[in-house]
Structures are given as C-alpha cells and as structure tokens.
Amino acid sequence: MNVPFCDLKILYDAQRGDLDAAFRRVMESGWYILGREAEAFEREFAEWCGAAYCAGVASGTDAVELALRAVGVGPGDAVATVSHTAVATVAAIERMGAVPVLADVEPDRFTMSPASLERILENHDIRAVLPVHLYGQCADMDSILRLARAHGCKVVEDCAQAHGSLLHGKKAGTFGDAAAFSFYPTKNLGAFGDGGAVLVPDREAESRVRELRQYGWRRRYISEEPGFNSRLDELQAALLRVRLARLDADNAHRRRAAGRYLAGLADIPGLELPVIAPDCSPVWHLFVVRTPRGCRDALAEALAERGIASAVHYPVPVHLQPAYAGRTSADPAGLPCTEDLCGRILSLPMHAHISDTDITAVCDAVRAVLAGGPR
C-alpha cells in the first residue's frame, strides 16, 4: 500500500497539456515579470473570489505583510491573530515591525475564538485583527467583524488555506478590509513555486499594495516610501491561470473526499472528526482529526507502517516555538485550546485527486489501530 499525503505530480499530469502550453507562451513572450499573464491572473482571481481588486505578490507571507500595510498597520501597532497557525502568519507581522497579540482558537472550528478576541480587545489597543481561515474552513467572521468594528480595528483575512471556502455563500477573502492568499504548491490553488496575492475592496488600497510590492515606486526607480521586491512572476501567473480554471472541480472533489472520510471514520472510539460550522462550505485544504490524548504519534507510526502518510498541522503553537518564546497571549484565560490541540491533531491524506480506494484504505487502517479491528 502507498497512500501519499499530497501528490503534486498528479496535479501536473492532470493538466499537463495546458500547463506546458502556458509555459511555452511565457517563455516565447520574452517578458517575465509583471506582464500580461500577471494582469490577467489578477483579474481572473479577483472575479473568481468576488473581490474588487487583486495584486499578485511573491509569497503568502509577503501577502500578509502587504495586506496589513495596505490597511494602515505600521511598526509598533498591535495585531490580534492566533498561535495555532503556520508560523508565516506571525512572522509577517513581526517582519514589518508590528506586534502579534495571540488569541485562542475555538475547540471545534480551530479558528480564532471570538470570546478570546473580545477579552483581548477589552484589555489592549489593537490596530488590526488577523483571523486565519484554517484547514479550508472560514473563521467566525460575523462575530470577529462585529467585535473588530466595535473597537475600531481593521480586519485582514489570512486565506492561505481557504481558496473558495464559503461562509453565508460568500468566498473567503471578501469579508474584511483586505485578504492574503498563498499559492504555495500544496494549496488548493497552488503554483509550481512560490506566489501569493492580496485582495482589497478599493482602488486606493490596491495602489498601495502595487507600490509597496515594487520598492514603493509610483514612477519607475522613484520610491515614494520604503517598499520591497515581492512580484508574482509571469510564469507562475500563467500556470496559476491554468489551475484556476479547474479549481471549482478540484474543490468539489475535496468535498466529496471529506464526505467519504466523515462516513468511513464515524463512531471510532475517541476519534473526533472535523466539525463543519453553520452556513459554512469548507474546501478541505486539510482533513484534520483529533486523536485520544497520547495516541497521535502511535497512530501516525502505525499508518506509516501500512504505507499511509500523515502529517501534523501544527505540532508546536507559534508562542511555544524557540524563535517566538515569550509571545504569550494577551487573553487572561491563556491559550488552553491551542495548547491542547497541538498534541492531538493529525492530518490525513487529502488532495484534489485522492481516490476512493485510498480513502477506504486510510479509514480501515485508522479503525484497525484505534478500534481494534482487523489489521
């Protein structure tokens, strides 16, 4: 048995002809940075998301920083976000000189806890709130927006894992004042290298992102303010356009796969399955279960022995990592859910071409290990 966690080669094989044609088109054009392909992708992605404007950038980390800067966050400003996330979220905040203030997550949704955010907003001067739409499901944006607006905060969405995730029929990235996307190869919409994008609702913010992503230029070679180099290159833009054309179909496949997982893993003692929040339609970037305490590593090892790959997203919360020691929560209640999750979560194989046969094999193996079924 061999069940990979995420098969990137099959993503290329599924669109090989169109991807190769896009590659040749760019190479033959003689224009490789900020050209027609990037402009076309920005229009197409904004339209697909239901957003007004999109600016392509070099990575998801850059996208977070540029989105925050676009809404007026600067050095010394406090940004409320979560510790249960990829470290890039917090790294982007600190790289621009802002200060991360960490909230806990909800026990079922795994995204920012509105109750924790409320306690932080009542006790600290927060400039912006940065919820993370984790594992492909939207955070509780109704509550987060209500709290942020009441305290005069901007809201920037981290959508690195939520391309196409729906809440109340609206796509992730269209709720706040700006949104950041990553196109890292494993994402639902992945490039064949690094890439990212910032969505904004108004022309002024879009212009600011475009200036900052290229040294602060309004006119070539003349920097109006300090910026940096974060440009989505023509080749990645062209390849992303090909992948965007079938993203709806890929997300639909992930939803069907998640449904099979939910049915196949039901009623296993101690195993807690993902919970879909009300009026949400996740895109299942990851399928993450919670194991009984003390069982996660043994389960992962047992699956590996059967040829089934798994992963942990994320094994150590940001505030407990050596590089970020001391970034404790501003929530008086601390981060109990965050710290509990890190020892129990396990990501099972999930990608846009996973087969029913592989899902059945994973479910049977998990049941055998945890429920004492046939091995």
N, C-alpha and C positions, 0 to 999 in steps of 0.2 A: 504494500500500500504506500502511496506517496500523495499526500494532500498538502500542497503548498499553502502558505498563509496568504500570499498575494502573488499572482502570476502576471508579471509585467510583460513578458514575451508574448503571451497570448493576446494582450491588448494591441500590440503591434501587428500580429498576424491577422487579427480580425479586420483591420483597415489598411493592410499593407499597401494595396494599390493606391489608395487616395493619399496616404502618408508619403509614399515615395514620390508621387506627383507633386505634392506640396513642397517637398524637399528640393526637387529639381527646379520648381518655379522660383523659389527664393534664390537658389544658387545661380541660376541663369540671369536673375534680375540685376545682379551687381550692386544691390542695396541691402544692407544687413542690419541696420539699427534704425528704429523709429521711422518706418516707412509705411507703405500701403497695407502690408499684412497686419501690422500692429494696429493701425487705424481701423481696419475692417474688423479685427477681432474685438477691439474695444466697443465698437457699435453693436456687434452681434451679441456680445456677452451682456452688455447693458440691457439690450432689448429682451434677451432670454430671462434675465433676472427681474425685469420690470422696473429697472432703475433709470434715472435720467442720464447719468454720466458715468463713464468708466475710464480710468487711466491705468494702463499696464505698467508694471514695475518688475524689478529683477527677482523678487522673492516674497514669500508670505511675511517674513519678518520685517522686511522693508515696508510692506503694505501696512502693517500695524503702525509702525512709526509715522509713516506719511499720513495715514488717516487721522491719527491723533494730532499731528501738527496742523493738518488742514482745518480742524475744528477749533484751533487756538490753544492747544495744550503746549506748554513750554517747560524749560528747565525749572525744577523745584515744585511743579504742580503735582498734586496727588491724583493718582488714577486707581480707582477701585476695580479689581479683577479677581480672578480665582487662582488658587495654588494647584488645583487639580487640572492641569493643562500641560501641553507641550511647553518646554521652557522658553521657547521663542516668544510667547506672549509677554512674559515678564522681561526677557532680555531686550525686547524692542522698547519697552517703557523706560528701562534704565539707560539704554544707549542714548536716548535723546535727553537725558538728564532729569526726567520726571521720576516720581516716587511711586512704586507699586504698593497698594494697600489691599491686603488679601482678605477676601470673603470666603465663607464656607460654601459648599455645594449642597444641593438637595439630594436626599438619600436614594431616590428612585430615578430622577431625571439626570443626575450627575452634573448639572449645570448650576450657575450661580443661584444661591439661595436668597430670595427676596428678603426673608427675615434677617439674615445675616447682613445683607446690604443695608437694610434700614437701620440696624444698630450702628453700622459704620458711619452712615450719613448723619446720624444724630450726634455723633461724637467727634467728627473730623471734617475739615474743609476739603471737600473732594471736587476736583475740576472736571473730571470725566469718569464715566462708568464704562468698563470694557467687558461685557459678557462674552463667553465663549460658547458657541453652539457645538457642543461636544458629541463625538461619535456619529454625527449625522442628524441629531435632533436639536430643534431650536430651544433656547432658554425661554424662561417665562417672561417674554418681552412685555406683556401687558403690565405686570407688576413692576418690572425693572424700569420701564419708561415712566410709569406713574411716580415712582419714588425719585427718579433722577430729575424729572421736571419740577417736582415739588421743592427740590433743593438746588435748582438752577444748574444742573450738571448736563454736559454733553454726553451723548451715548454713541460709542463706536462698537460695532459688532465684529467679533473675530469669527469669520465664516470659513476658516481653513478646512473644516471637515463637514461642511454643510451645503455644498453646491446643489441647490434645488430643493432643500428642505423647506417644508411648508408649515406655516402657522396661520390659522384662520384663512387659508387659501393664498396667503402672500409668501413670497420666497424670502429666505434668509438674506439679509443684506439690504433690505428695503424698509426697515423699521426705525433705525436710528438716524443720527446726523452724518454718519459715514460708515463704511464697512470695508474690511480687509479680507482678501482671499489669497490662498496659496495654491499654486499649481505644481507642487512637488509631485514627482511621478506616481506616488501611491494614492493621490487624492482621487475623488470621484471624477473630477476633471483634472487630469494630470498631464503635464508636459513631458518632454523627453530630456529633462534637465530642470533647472530651477525657473521659477516665474511666479508672478503674483499680480494682483490688481486691487485698486481702490475704487469703490463705488461711492458716489456722493450725489445729493439731490439738487445741487445748484451749481451754476457756472462759476461762481467765484471760488468755491472750494475746489472745483475741478482744475481751474487755472493754477491755484496754489500748489496742488499736487504735481501738476506738469512742470511747474517751475522748480520745485524742490527736488524732483527726481533727476534733474539735469543741472546741478550746481547752482540753482537759484536763478537760472537765465530766463529773462523775458526776451532779450535780444541775444543772439549768439555771442558767446565769450564775455558777456557783461552780466555779472552776478548782482542781483538786487539784494539778496540776502544769502547767507551760507546754506548751501544745499549739498547734495552728494550725487554719486552716479548710481542710479537704480533704474535701468531701462530694460523693458521687455524686448528681446531681440526679434528680428523678423522671422528667423527660422522657428523659434518656439511659438510665436504668434500664429504662423501658418499651420503648424502641427496642431495647435490648440483649436483652431477653426475646424479642422477635420474631426477632432474628438468631440467638440461641442455639438456637432451635427447629430451624434448618436447618444448624447448624454441622457436624454429622456429615456431612451430604450435601456441604457445601462443602469440607470437608477431604478427603472421598473424591474429589471432582473434582480437587483439587490433586494428590492421589497419582497419579491416572490421568495427569494432565498431566505430572507429573515422569517417569513411566514412558515417555511418548512422547518427552520430551526426552532421556532417557538412551539410548533406542534411536536417535533421529534424530541425535544428536551423537557417537555411538560412532566410535572409530578416526580421529578428526581429528588429524593430527599436531600434537603439542604442547599440545593442549587437554586439561585434566584435569577430569573430571566429579566431581560430589559423590559421596562415599562414605557409604553407609548403615552405621552401626556395628552390631555384632552385637546381636540382640534388640531393635533399635530400629524404630519405625514413625514416621518424621517426618511432619509436617503441611505441610512445604514452604511456609512463610511466604515464603521467597525461594528462587529456584533460582540458585545461585552457582557459576560455573565459574572455573577458573584458566587464564589465557592464558599463552602463552610470554612470557618476560621481554621487556619493551619493546614488546609488541604490543597491550596492553589498550586504550590510548587510540585507536589507529588502528582497532581493531576496533569500538569504540563509535562512532566517527565514521562508519565505513563502514555500520554498521547504521542510524544516523540518516539517512544519505543515502538509504537504502531505505525510510524511514518506520517504522523499528523503534526503539522506545525502549529504553533500558537505564539502569542506574544502578550506583553503586559503594557497597557497604556493607561497609567504610568506607574512604575514601581516605586518612585520616591516623589512626593509632592515637592514643588519648587522650594518651599520655605525650609525643607529639610535637606536640601542638596548642599554640598560643601560650598559652592560658589555663592549661594544665597543665604547662608546661615545668618540668622538674626532678623530676617524679614518675617517677623511674626505677625499674626493677624491683629488688626485694629478692632476686631469684633470681641467684646468682652467674653463671649462664650467660647472663643477659640475656634479651632477647625476640626471638630470631632469627626464629622462625616468624612472629610477629606482624608484624615489620617487612618480611618477605618478602611476606606476603600482600597488604599494602596496595597494592602496585604491580602485582598480577597478577589480582585478583579482579574479576569482572564479573557483575552480577545481570541475568538475562534476564527478559523479561516473565512474570509469574506472578500469577494471581488466581483467584478461585473460579468465574469464568465464561469463562476463556480457552478459545478454540475450537481444535479440532484443526487447522483451516486456518491459524490464526495460529501455532501451534507449528511446523507444517511450514514456514511461511514463514521463521520465525526460524532453524530448523535449516538450511534451504537457504542462507540468507544467511551464516550463520557458516561453513558448509562452503565456500562460494564464496570468502570472504575468506581463510580460513586454509589451505584445501587446494587453492586454485586451480581450483575447479570453475566451472561456468557461472555467469555473473553475471546 
